[in-house]
Amino acid sequence: MPSTTAPSTTTPRTYVVTGSASGIGKALTERLRRDGNTVFGVDIRDADITVDLTTEQGRADLVAQAMQKSGGVLDGVVAVAGLAAPIPATVGVNYFGALATLEGLRPLLLKSDAPRAALVASLAAIEPVDDELLAALVANDEPTAIARATAIAGQKLNGASNTIYNSSKRAIALWLRANAPTETWAGASIPLNAIAPGVIATPMIGDALSSAEGRAALDAGAPSPLNGPAAPPEAPANLLAWLVSAENTNTTGQIIFVDGGADSIRRPGLI
Ligand SMILES: NC(=O)c1ccc[n+]([C@@H]2O[C@H](COP(=O)([O-])OP(=O)(O)OC[C@H]3O[C@@H](n4cnc5c(N)ncnc54)[C@H](O)[C@@H]3O)[C@@H](O)[C@H]2O)c1
């Protein structure tokens, strides 16, 4: 069982990080390993645990392999893997894959004396959603969510917004807020937090960043007065590293924007 006294902040820890092959997940994996920790990277390619998080089989394999490789104990789990394309697989990995990662590996966290969990939402969670898709996601109804995403795939609803991506990120952020303070997480002494990146220079948005028009569109949605647009992946990775470190004893249920100030510009009245 997790202890209630402050754990050592220097003891090497064991983590699972999804999306470890690229971008933010890769930067986080490298940072945690540099700090002397053990990380089992998870991805659809080039990983310690190679699985497809859109499938039931892949999600079950993740839990089985993490159990086998870690000996049944994990100190931290971070769900980073994601897709941005307006396709059904985006809800499969961004929402249901993240949930399967966190819920599936929670029993291994319970064996740690300082367990921590985190996920990656997005500034896109504040953008327009598809109401029908969001309702299916919040209800954890994957067949209905995939059917709705299939119906709207490729369409640009609500102006230029990618409502499949936005809905997946809104839903995972709502899940976090609803679940972090419950018996299951806070009651088990597991801080559970999210980050919400703005524009991060990773392969996910490489196409948009490569043209002046794409960069202008990103800047319009995510104005970044602090240190300019397109932060390096180390910026969100370093925050994630702290959120899942033993030092984080009392922060839970938070969605921390790593966006150079975009959220405070877009939603100035929100506290
Ligand atoms: N880059 C940004 O500007 C930005 C902004 C907000 C949020 N995010 C979020 O950050 C997270 C990381 O994105 P990134 O920018 O590092 O992108 P990325 O494309 O560099 O990395 C995403 C990783 O997820 C993996 N992945 C995708 N589908 C998978 C599947 N079915 N099973 C297993 N692994 C799978 C990919 O293989 C890849 O390694 C995502 O959740 C993304 O939505 C990114």
PDBQT file of the ligand as one rigid body, heavy atoms in Angstrom, charges set to zero:
ROOT
HETATM    1  N1  LIG A 301       2.411  18.185 -30.593  1.00  0.00    +0.000 N 
HETATM    2  C1  LIG A 301       1.456  19.003 -30.133  1.00  0.00    +0.000 C 
HETATM    3  O1  LIG A 301       1.393  20.196 -30.510  1.00  0.00    +0.000 OA
HETATM    4  C2  LIG A 301       0.452  18.504 -29.146  1.00  0.00    +0.000 A 
HETATM    5  C3  LIG A 301      -0.443  19.443 -28.602  1.00  0.00    +0.000 A 
HETATM    6  C4  LIG A 301      -1.382  19.015 -27.672  1.00  0.00    +0.000 A 
HETATM    7  C5  LIG A 301      -1.418  17.683 -27.286  1.00  0.00    +0.000 A 
HETATM    8  N2  LIG A 301      -0.555  16.791 -27.830  1.00  0.00    +0.000 N 
HETATM    9  C6  LIG A 301      -0.661  15.403 -27.395  1.00  0.00    +0.000 C 
HETATM   10  O2  LIG A 301       0.599  14.938 -26.958  1.00  0.00    +0.000 OA
HETATM   11  C7  LIG A 301       0.641  13.520 -27.093  1.00  0.00    +0.000 C 
HETATM   12  C8  LIG A 301       1.942  13.150 -27.774  1.00  0.00    +0.000 C 
HETATM   13  O3  LIG A 301       1.927  13.680 -29.095  1.00  0.00    +0.000 OA
HETATM   14  P1  LIG A 301       3.241  14.120 -29.855  1.00  0.00    +0.000 P 
HETATM   15  O4  LIG A 301       3.055  15.524 -30.247  1.00  0.00    +0.000 OA
HETATM   16  O5  LIG A 301       4.438  13.703 -29.096  1.00  0.00    +0.000 OA
HETATM   17  O6  LIG A 301       3.040  13.265 -31.201  1.00  0.00    +0.000 OA
HETATM   18  P2  LIG A 301       3.943  12.153 -31.897  1.00  0.00    +0.000 P 
HETATM   19  O7  LIG A 301       3.207  11.794 -33.136  1.00  0.00    +0.000 OA
HETATM   20  O8  LIG A 301       5.342  12.622 -32.008  1.00  0.00    +0.000 OA
HETATM   21  O9  LIG A 301       3.902  10.944 -30.851  1.00  0.00    +0.000 OA
HETATM   22  C9  LIG A 301       2.746  10.173 -30.634  1.00  0.00    +0.000 C 
HETATM   23  C10 LIG A 301       3.164   8.733 -30.395  1.00  0.00    +0.000 C 
HETATM   24  O10 LIG A 301       1.969   7.963 -30.134  1.00  0.00    +0.000 OA
HETATM   25  C11 LIG A 301       2.126   6.727 -30.804  1.00  0.00    +0.000 C 
HETATM   26  N3  LIG A 301       0.849   6.103 -31.124  1.00  0.00    +0.000 N 
HETATM   27  C12 LIG A 301      -0.083   6.574 -31.993  1.00  0.00    +0.000 A 
HETATM   28  N4  LIG A 301      -1.069   5.682 -32.135  1.00  0.00    +0.000 NA
HETATM   29  C13 LIG A 301      -0.764   4.624 -31.332  1.00  0.00    +0.000 A 
HETATM   30  C14 LIG A 301      -1.402   3.389 -31.056  1.00  0.00    +0.000 A 
HETATM   31  N5  LIG A 301      -2.561   3.044 -31.662  1.00  0.00    +0.000 N 
HETATM   32  N6  LIG A 301      -0.824   2.545 -30.167  1.00  0.00    +0.000 NA
HETATM   33  C15 LIG A 301       0.351   2.873 -29.581  1.00  0.00    +0.000 A 
HETATM   34  N7  LIG A 301       1.006   4.030 -29.812  1.00  0.00    +0.000 NA
HETATM   35  C16 LIG A 301       0.454   4.897 -30.681  1.00  0.00    +0.000 A 
HETATM   36  C17 LIG A 301       2.863   7.092 -32.086  1.00  0.00    +0.000 C 
HETATM   37  O11 LIG A 301       3.439   5.947 -32.713  1.00  0.00    +0.000 OA
HETATM   38  C18 LIG A 301       3.862   8.114 -31.608  1.00  0.00    +0.000 C 
HETATM   39  O12 LIG A 301       5.089   7.520 -31.228  1.00  0.00    +0.000 OA
HETATM   40  C19 LIG A 301      -0.608  13.131 -27.868  1.00  0.00    +0.000 C 
HETATM   41  O13 LIG A 301      -1.582  12.620 -26.977  1.00  0.00    +0.000 OA
HETATM   42  C20 LIG A 301      -1.063  14.443 -28.482  1.00  0.00    +0.000 C 
HETATM   43  O14 LIG A 301      -2.441  14.473 -28.734  1.00  0.00    +0.000 OA
HETATM   44  C21 LIG A 301       0.390  17.187 -28.748  1.00  0.00    +0.000 A 
ENDROOT
TORSDOF 0
